[in-house]
Amino acid sequence: MSVAEVEERMRNVLFPKRIRVREFFRDYDPLRKWRCTRAQFLRVLDISALKPTKREAEILADHYTDPKAKDLVIYGNFCDRLEEVFNPKFLEQTPLREIYPPGTNLDLHASTKLHTPSNAFASGDPVASLESLLYRCALLCSTRAVVFKYFFEDFDHSRSGTVSKEQFLRQFPFKFTDEEMQVLLAHYGEIRHSQKVVRYRDFHKDISVLDTSNHTEKIPQSTLVSRPSSRQWTRDDFSVTELIRAKVVEGRVRLREQFQDFDPLNKGECTLTQLGTVLSVLGIELSPAELQRLQTQEGFQGEDGRFNYWAFTDYVDEAFTLKGLEHEPTTRIDMPGELTTVPGRRNFQKLDADQEQAVREVENGILRTVRVHGIDLRAACKNFDRQHRGHIKVAQFARALTTIGLPLTQADLELLAMKYCDMGNEVDINYMDLCEVCDPNLHRPASVRSGQWAPKVVNPSVYFRDGDVVPSRPVSRAA
């Protein structure tokens, strides 16, 4: 590794952060002789943001050692070389020199060129193998948000930056082969007080300065691949505007006020992104294709490809009132009912005639069993509906039927789910609608459904006729 390569890597760190390295040396050079001791030079490199490795620091110290005094380092020349990335020095001596903007010839990703990818370990070069292992550790620490030195500080009671070889191998957080671990131990291991130790703090500093942002290796991913489905839904029969109108009517939302935050000049237009933001705030989730189809719908196109929300809100408000109603006082307006909000509340699957017949046979089988044994079907399903939404999972519905002695086959369960899953998915089943069909006891009193019903004798009230009290006969009335 040459001095030019080390300085180039340091310039890549220096320029984005706008660091002036000379300021770190001022405390060690009060007479401004641009020299300091070798220990001070290494200490400044360690505390600065450059974070060179021990090997790099030794190379720089040897290169800038004063020939007249071997224990001094000319840090002034070192700072001049690094700060050339901002502007060259002594421009007054060359007034005709062409000056380029700072950082023009700088490769901000050059630091990654010194550290080869993981496949460089097989090359057999010990330097390339070490740099490959350091790069792998830096990449793992970055992606897993791991601070390497924290694994060893509990064993370093004297804070010397070293641990024993056994402790290092035991606490090493990543899975490396024995051959790879031997390369790391050979570089960071040393003998102190007749004991083999490993400099984990130096290892941490070396991987902290590596730039892993330019990693180009393909990382394995596990993307979600939805199972293809040929089922059709009733939501496909409605336009995007009808779906939005149903949601707005259901929530009784004033739609125009939501757009005014994005239209300070009150021009009646907004962008497609702002339209998606407004609908998300209102809880109306649309796909990008539906948003694009809504913008290109005739009547809602504004200038420069923008969305005319005035025309859109006028169309939605027609569900509540009629624009210009004050000019037609005799016109009668019907308020929106439950049929207006059905497209926004329910999304059923479309069934053909054979599927409808199969579902009726399953319903009749459940109805016969419930009627013969007096089973309270709704109570069994309601145990799984803690929030009283009227919907439970299909697996919960199957478990509820099993507990009351109504086990269904998987095919019958899928048929019921096809008809009563009305939330646009195949998971949530509407057990209330199913009980309306399959539970004949649903509309009878609770005491009747529980089998504890008995007729009550109601004492008739007395009344007067011609001044005499005339009692009537007791009447038996069902509760």
C-alpha positions as CSV (number, residue, x, y, z in Angstrom):
1,M,0.0,0.0,0.0
2,S,1.6,3.3,-1.1
3,V,1.4,6.7,0.5
4,A,-0.6,8.1,-2.5
5,E,-3.3,5.5,-2.0
6,V,-3.6,6.2,1.7
7,E,-3.8,10.0,1.0
8,E,-6.4,9.5,-1.7
9,R,-8.6,7.5,0.6
10,M,-8.3,10.2,3.3
11,R,-9.2,12.9,0.8
12,N,-12.4,11.0,0.1
13,V,-13.3,11.2,3.8
14,L,-12.0,14.8,4.2
15,F,-13.8,16.5,1.4
16,P,-17.5,15.6,2.1
17,K,-17.1,16.5,5.8
18,R,-15.1,19.7,5.1
19,I,-12.5,18.8,7.7
20,R,-9.3,20.9,8.3
21,V,-6.7,18.5,9.6
22,R,-4.3,21.3,10.5
23,E,-6.5,22.4,13.4
24,F,-5.9,19.1,15.2
25,F,-2.1,19.7,15.3
26,R,-2.2,23.3,16.7
27,D,-2.2,22.2,20.4
28,Y,1.0,20.3,19.9
29,D,2.8,23.0,18.0
30,P,2.5,26.3,19.9
31,L,5.5,27.9,18.0
32,R,4.0,27.0,14.6
33,K,7.1,25.1,13.3
34,W,4.8,22.7,11.5
35,R,6.4,19.8,13.3
36,C,5.4,17.4,16.1
37,T,6.6,14.2,17.6
38,R,5.8,10.8,16.1
39,A,3.6,9.9,19.0
40,Q,1.6,13.1,18.6
41,F,1.2,12.6,14.9
42,L,-0.2,9.1,15.5
43,R,-2.5,10.4,18.2
44,V,-3.9,13.1,16.0
45,L,-4.6,10.6,13.2
46,D,-6.4,8.4,15.8
47,I,-8.7,11.1,17.2
48,S,-9.5,12.8,13.8
49,A,-12.3,11.7,11.6
50,L,-9.8,10.1,9.1
51,K,-9.5,6.9,11.2
52,P,-6.6,5.3,9.4
53,T,-5.5,1.8,10.2
54,K,-2.4,1.2,12.3
55,R,-0.5,0.2,9.1
56,E,-1.6,3.3,7.2
57,A,-0.7,5.6,10.1
58,E,2.8,4.0,10.3
59,I,3.3,4.5,6.5
60,L,2.4,8.2,6.7
61,A,4.6,8.7,9.8
62,D,7.6,7.1,8.0
63,H,7.0,9.1,4.9
64,Y,6.8,12.6,6.6
65,T,9.6,12.0,9.1
66,D,12.0,15.0,9.3
67,P,15.4,13.9,7.8
68,K,17.2,16.1,10.3
69,A,15.4,14.9,13.4
70,K,14.1,11.3,13.2
71,D,11.8,11.7,16.2
72,L,9.8,14.6,14.5
73,V,7.2,14.5,11.8
74,I,6.6,17.4,9.4
75,Y,2.8,17.5,9.7
76,G,2.7,20.7,7.7
77,N,3.5,18.9,4.4
78,F,1.0,16.2,5.3
79,C,-1.8,18.8,5.8
80,D,-0.8,20.6,2.5
81,R,-1.2,17.4,0.6
82,L,-4.6,16.6,2.0
83,E,-6.0,20.1,1.7
84,E,-5.2,20.3,-2.0
85,V,-8.6,18.8,-2.4
86,F,-10.1,22.3,-1.5
87,N,-7.6,24.6,-3.2
88,P,-3.9,24.5,-4.3
89,K,-1.4,26.6,-2.3
90,F,0.8,29.4,-3.5
91,L,-1.5,30.6,-6.2
92,E,0.1,34.0,-6.0
93,Q,3.2,32.6,-7.6
94,T,1.3,31.2,-10.6
95,P,-1.4,33.7,-11.5
96,L,-2.2,32.1,-14.9
97,R,-2.8,28.7,-13.5
98,E,-6.3,27.2,-14.3
99,I,-8.2,26.5,-11.1
100,Y,-10.9,23.8,-11.0
101,P,-13.8,23.6,-8.5
102,P,-13.0,21.8,-5.2
103,G,-13.4,18.0,-5.4
104,T,-13.5,18.0,-9.3
105,N,-10.9,15.2,-9.7
106,L,-12.0,13.3,-6.5
107,D,-13.4,9.8,-6.6
108,L,-15.7,9.6,-3.6
109,H,-15.9,5.9,-3.8
110,A,-12.1,5.3,-4.1
111,S,-12.0,4.0,-0.5
112,T,-13.9,0.9,-1.6
113,K,-11.3,0.1,-4.2
114,L,-8.8,-0.8,-1.5
115,H,-11.1,-3.4,-0.1
116,T,-11.9,-6.2,-2.4
117,P,-15.2,-8.1,-2.2
118,S,-15.7,-11.4,-0.5
119,N,-14.5,-13.5,-3.3
120,A,-11.0,-12.0,-3.1
121,F,-10.2,-14.4,-0.2
122,A,-9.7,-17.2,-2.7
123,S,-6.9,-15.4,-4.5
124,G,-4.2,-16.4,-2.0
125,D,-2.9,-12.9,-1.5
126,P,-2.6,-12.4,2.3
127,V,-3.2,-8.6,2.0
128,A,-6.2,-9.0,-0.3
129,S,-7.6,-11.8,2.0
130,L,-7.3,-9.5,5.0
131,E,-9.0,-6.6,3.3
132,S,-11.7,-8.9,2.0
133,L,-12.4,-10.1,5.6
134,L,-12.4,-6.6,6.9
135,Y,-14.8,-5.5,4.2
136,R,-17.2,-8.4,5.0
137,C,-17.1,-7.5,8.7
138,A,-17.8,-3.8,8.0
139,L,-20.7,-4.8,5.7
140,L,-22.2,-7.1,8.3
141,C,-21.9,-4.5,11.0
142,S,-23.5,-1.9,8.8
143,T,-26.5,-4.0,7.7
144,R,-27.1,-5.6,11.1
145,A,-26.6,-2.3,13.1
146,V,-23.8,-4.0,15.2
147,V,-21.1,-2.2,17.1
148,F,-18.2,-4.7,17.0
149,K,-16.3,-3.5,20.1
150,Y,-19.3,-3.9,22.4
151,F,-19.0,-7.7,22.2
152,F,-15.6,-7.6,23.9
153,E,-15.7,-4.7,26.4
154,D,-17.1,-6.9,29.2
155,F,-13.9,-9.0,29.1
156,D,-11.5,-6.0,28.9
157,H,-11.5,-4.8,32.5
158,S,-8.4,-2.8,32.2
159,R,-9.6,-1.1,29.0
160,S,-6.4,-2.0,27.2
161,G,-8.2,-2.7,23.9
162,T,-7.2,-6.4,24.0
163,V,-8.8,-9.7,24.9
164,S,-7.4,-13.2,25.0
165,K,-7.5,-15.4,21.9
166,E,-10.2,-17.7,23.5
167,Q,-12.4,-14.7,24.4
168,F,-12.1,-13.3,20.9
169,L,-13.1,-16.5,19.3
170,R,-16.0,-17.0,21.7
171,Q,-17.5,-13.6,21.3
172,F,-16.8,-13.1,17.6
173,P,-20.3,-12.2,16.3
174,F,-20.1,-13.6,12.7
175,K,-19.7,-17.1,11.2
176,F,-16.2,-17.3,9.6
177,T,-14.3,-20.4,8.7
178,D,-11.3,-21.5,10.7
179,E,-9.0,-20.4,7.9
180,E,-10.5,-16.9,7.8
181,M,-10.2,-16.6,11.6
182,Q,-6.5,-17.6,11.4
183,V,-5.9,-14.7,9.0
184,L,-7.5,-12.2,11.4
185,L,-5.7,-13.7,14.4
186,A,-2.3,-13.5,12.5
187,H,-2.8,-9.8,11.9
188,Y,-4.4,-8.6,15.1
189,G,-2.8,-11.1,17.5
190,E,0.3,-10.4,19.6
191,I,2.1,-11.6,22.7
192,R,1.8,-9.5,25.8
193,H,3.2,-10.7,29.1
194,S,3.7,-14.2,27.7
195,Q,0.0,-14.4,26.8
196,K,-1.6,-14.5,23.3
197,V,-4.0,-11.5,23.0
198,V,-6.0,-10.0,20.2
199,R,-6.4,-6.2,19.6
200,Y,-10.1,-6.0,19.1
201,R,-10.2,-2.2,19.4
202,D,-7.9,-1.9,16.4
203,F,-10.1,-4.3,14.5
204,H,-13.1,-2.2,15.4
205,K,-11.4,1.0,14.1
206,D,-10.3,-0.7,10.9
207,I,-13.8,-1.8,9.9
208,S,-15.4,1.5,11.1
209,V,-13.6,3.6,8.4
210,L,-14.5,1.3,5.5
211,D,-17.2,2.7,3.2
212,T,-19.8,0.0,2.4
213,S,-22.3,2.3,0.7
214,N,-21.0,1.3,-2.8
215,H,-21.6,-2.4,-2.3
216,T,-22.6,-3.9,-5.6
217,E,-22.8,-7.6,-4.8
218,K,-26.3,-9.0,-5.3
219,I,-27.9,-9.6,-1.9
220,P,-30.4,-12.6,-1.7
221,Q,-33.9,-11.4,-1.2
222,S,-37.2,-13.2,-0.5
223,T,-39.9,-11.2,-2.2
224,L,-43.6,-11.9,-1.6
225,V,-45.2,-13.6,-4.6
226,S,-49.0,-13.6,-4.3
227,R,-50.8,-16.7,-5.3
228,P,-52.6,-16.1,-8.6
229,S,-56.4,-16.1,-8.3
230,S,-59.0,-16.3,-11.0
231,R,-61.8,-15.1,-8.7
232,Q,-63.8,-12.0,-9.6
233,W,-65.1,-9.4,-7.2
234,T,-68.1,-7.1,-7.3
235,R,-65.8,-4.1,-6.7
236,D,-64.6,-4.5,-10.3
237,D,-68.1,-3.5,-11.5
238,F,-67.9,0.0,-10.0
239,S,-65.8,2.9,-11.2
240,V,-63.2,4.6,-9.0
241,T,-65.5,7.6,-8.5
242,E,-68.3,5.4,-7.3
243,L,-66.1,3.7,-4.7
244,I,-64.8,7.1,-3.4
245,R,-68.4,8.5,-3.2
246,A,-69.5,5.5,-1.2
247,K,-66.6,6.0,1.3
248,V,-67.3,9.7,1.6
249,V,-71.0,9.2,2.1
250,E,-70.3,6.5,4.7
251,G,-68.1,8.8,6.7
252,R,-70.1,12.0,6.0
253,V,-66.8,13.7,5.0
254,R,-66.5,17.2,3.6
255,L,-64.2,16.4,0.7
256,R,-63.3,19.9,-0.6
257,E,-61.8,21.2,2.6
258,Q,-59.2,18.4,2.6
259,F,-57.7,19.7,-0.7
260,Q,-57.5,23.4,0.3
261,D,-54.2,22.9,2.2
262,F,-52.6,22.0,-1.1
263,D,-54.2,24.9,-3.0
264,P,-53.4,28.2,-1.3
265,L,-54.3,30.2,-4.4
266,N,-57.7,28.5,-4.6
267,K,-57.3,27.4,-8.3
268,G,-59.2,24.2,-7.8
269,E,-56.3,22.0,-9.0
270,C,-53.7,19.7,-7.3
271,T,-51.1,17.1,-8.3
272,L,-51.6,13.4,-8.4
273,T,-49.4,12.9,-5.4
274,Q,-51.5,15.4,-3.4
275,L,-54.7,13.6,-4.5
276,G,-53.2,10.3,-3.1
277,T,-52.3,12.0,0.2
278,V,-55.8,13.4,0.7
279,L,-57.4,10.0,0.0
280,S,-54.9,8.3,2.4
281,V,-55.8,10.7,5.1
282,L,-59.4,9.9,4.7
283,G,-58.7,6.2,4.8
284,I,-59.5,5.5,1.2
285,E,-56.8,3.2,-0.2
286,L,-56.4,3.1,-4.0
287,S,-53.8,1.5,-6.1
288,P,-51.5,3.6,-8.4
289,A,-53.4,2.3,-11.4
290,E,-56.7,3.5,-9.9
291,L,-55.3,6.9,-9.1
292,Q,-54.0,7.3,-12.7
293,R,-57.4,6.2,-14.0
294,L,-59.1,8.7,-11.8
295,Q,-56.9,11.6,-13.0
296,T,-57.4,10.8,-16.7
297,Q,-61.2,10.4,-16.3
298,E,-63.1,12.8,-18.5
299,G,-64.1,15.9,-16.6
300,F,-61.4,15.8,-13.9
301,Q,-58.4,16.9,-16.1
302,G,-56.9,20.3,-15.2
303,E,-54.2,22.3,-16.8
304,D,-50.7,20.9,-17.3
305,G,-51.8,17.4,-16.3
306,R,-53.0,18.4,-12.9
307,F,-56.2,17.1,-11.2
308,N,-59.3,19.3,-11.1
309,Y,-60.6,18.6,-7.6
310,W,-63.4,21.1,-7.8
311,A,-65.2,19.0,-10.5
312,F,-64.4,15.9,-8.5
313,T,-65.8,17.1,-5.3
314,D,-68.9,18.5,-7.0
315,Y,-69.5,15.0,-8.5
316,V,-69.1,13.4,-5.0
317,D,-71.4,15.9,-3.3
318,E,-74.2,15.0,-5.7
319,A,-74.9,12.1,-3.3
320,F,-75.9,14.6,-0.6
321,T,-77.5,17.5,-2.5
322,L,-78.0,19.1,-5.9
323,K,-75.9,22.0,-7.0
324,G,-78.0,25.1,-7.6
325,L,-80.9,23.7,-5.5
326,E,-81.9,27.3,-4.5
327,H,-83.0,27.9,-8.1
328,E,-85.4,24.8,-8.0
329,P,-87.3,25.0,-4.7
330,T,-89.8,22.3,-5.7
331,T,-87.2,19.7,-6.3
332,R,-87.2,16.8,-3.8
333,I,-83.9,15.2,-2.8
334,D,-83.6,11.7,-1.4
335,M,-80.9,11.3,1.3
336,P,-78.3,8.6,0.7
337,G,-79.1,5.2,2.1
338,E,-77.3,1.9,2.7
339,L,-77.3,1.0,-1.0
340,T,-75.2,4.1,-1.7
341,T,-72.4,2.9,0.6
342,V,-72.5,-0.7,-0.4
343,P,-69.6,-0.4,-2.9
344,G,-67.4,1.0,-0.2
345,R,-68.4,-1.4,2.6
346,R,-68.7,-4.7,0.9
347,N,-66.8,-6.5,-1.8
348,F,-68.2,-9.9,-2.6
349,Q,-67.0,-12.7,-4.8
350,K,-68.9,-13.5,-8.0
351,L,-70.4,-17.0,-8.0
352,D,-71.8,-19.0,-10.9
353,A,-75.0,-21.0,-10.8
354,D,-73.2,-24.3,-9.8
355,Q,-71.4,-22.6,-6.9
356,E,-74.6,-21.0,-5.7
357,Q,-76.3,-24.4,-5.7
358,A,-73.4,-26.0,-3.8
359,V,-73.4,-23.2,-1.2
360,R,-77.2,-23.7,-0.6
361,E,-76.7,-27.4,0.0
362,V,-74.1,-26.6,2.7
363,E,-76.4,-24.0,4.2
364,N,-79.3,-26.5,4.3
365,G,-77.1,-29.0,6.1
366,I,-76.1,-26.6,8.8
367,L,-79.7,-25.4,9.1
368,R,-81.0,-28.9,9.7
369,T,-78.3,-29.7,12.3
370,V,-78.9,-26.4,14.2
371,R,-82.7,-26.9,14.1
372,V,-82.6,-30.5,15.4
373,H,-80.1,-30.0,18.1
374,G,-81.0,-26.4,19.1
375,I,-77.5,-25.0,18.6
376,D,-76.9,-21.4,19.1
377,L,-74.6,-20.7,16.1
378,R,-74.2,-17.0,16.6
379,A,-73.1,-17.3,20.2
380,A,-70.4,-19.8,19.2
381,C,-69.0,-17.5,16.6
382,K,-69.3,-14.4,18.8
383,N,-66.7,-15.8,21.2
384,F,-64.1,-15.1,18.6
385,D,-65.4,-11.6,17.8
386,R,-64.0,-9.5,20.6
387,Q,-64.5,-6.2,18.8
388,H,-68.0,-7.0,17.7
389,R,-67.3,-6.3,14.0
390,G,-69.5,-9.1,12.7
391,H,-66.4,-10.7,11.0
392,I,-64.1,-13.4,12.1
393,K,-61.3,-15.4,10.4
394,V,-62.2,-18.4,8.4
395,A,-60.0,-20.6,10.7
396,Q,-61.8,-19.2,13.7
397,F,-65.2,-20.0,12.1
398,A,-64.1,-23.6,11.4
399,R,-63.0,-23.9,15.1
400,A,-66.3,-22.5,16.3
401,L,-68.3,-25.0,14.2
402,T,-66.1,-27.9,15.5
403,T,-66.7,-26.9,19.2
404,I,-70.5,-27.1,18.7
405,G,-70.4,-30.4,16.8
406,L,-70.6,-29.0,13.2
407,P,-67.4,-30.0,11.6
408,L,-67.2,-29.1,7.9
409,T,-64.9,-30.4,5.2
410,Q,-62.3,-28.1,3.7
411,A,-64.4,-28.0,0.4
412,D,-67.6,-26.9,2.3
413,L,-65.6,-24.3,4.2
414,E,-64.2,-22.8,1.0
415,L,-67.7,-22.6,-0.5
416,L,-69.0,-20.7,2.5
417,A,-66.0,-18.4,2.4
418,M,-66.6,-17.7,-1.3
419,K,-70.1,-16.4,-0.4
420,Y,-69.7,-14.7,3.0
421,C,-66.2,-13.2,2.7
422,D,-67.4,-9.7,1.8
423,M,-64.3,-7.5,2.7
424,G,-62.4,-8.0,-0.5
425,N,-60.3,-10.9,0.8
426,E,-60.6,-14.6,1.4
427,V,-59.9,-14.5,5.1
428,D,-62.6,-12.5,6.9
429,I,-66.0,-14.2,6.9
430,N,-69.3,-12.4,7.8
431,Y,-70.8,-14.8,10.3
432,M,-73.8,-12.5,11.0
433,D,-75.1,-12.9,7.4
434,L,-74.5,-16.6,7.7
435,C,-76.4,-16.8,10.9
436,E,-79.3,-15.0,9.3
437,V,-79.7,-17.9,6.9
438,C,-78.5,-20.9,9.0
439,D,-79.7,-20.1,12.5
440,P,-83.5,-20.2,13.0
441,N,-83.2,-19.3,16.6
442,L,-81.5,-16.0,15.9
443,H,-84.7,-13.9,16.3
444,R,-86.1,-15.7,19.3
445,P,-85.4,-14.5,22.9
446,A,-82.2,-15.6,24.6
447,S,-84.1,-17.7,27.1
448,V,-85.7,-19.7,24.2
449,R,-82.4,-20.2,22.5
450,S,-80.8,-21.5,25.8
451,G,-83.7,-24.0,26.4
452,Q,-84.8,-22.4,29.7
453,W,-88.0,-20.9,28.4
454,A,-91.4,-21.4,30.1
455,P,-94.7,-19.6,29.5
456,K,-95.4,-16.8,32.0
457,V,-98.8,-16.2,33.5
458,V,-99.7,-12.6,33.3
459,N,-102.1,-11.3,35.9
460,P,-104.7,-9.2,34.1
461,S,-105.4,-5.7,35.3
462,V,-108.7,-5.0,37.0
463,Y,-111.1,-2.4,35.5
464,F,-114.4,-0.9,36.6
465,R,-117.8,-1.4,35.0
466,D,-120.8,0.5,36.4
467,G,-118.9,1.0,39.6
468,D,-118.1,-2.7,40.1
469,V,-114.7,-4.3,39.7
470,V,-114.8,-6.9,36.9
471,P,-111.9,-9.3,36.9
472,S,-110.9,-11.1,33.7
473,R,-109.6,-14.6,33.3
474,P,-105.8,-15.3,33.5
475,V,-104.2,-15.3,30.1
476,S,-101.2,-17.4,29.2
477,R,-98.8,-15.3,27.0
478,A,-95.5,-16.5,25.5
479,A,-92.5,-14.3,26.4
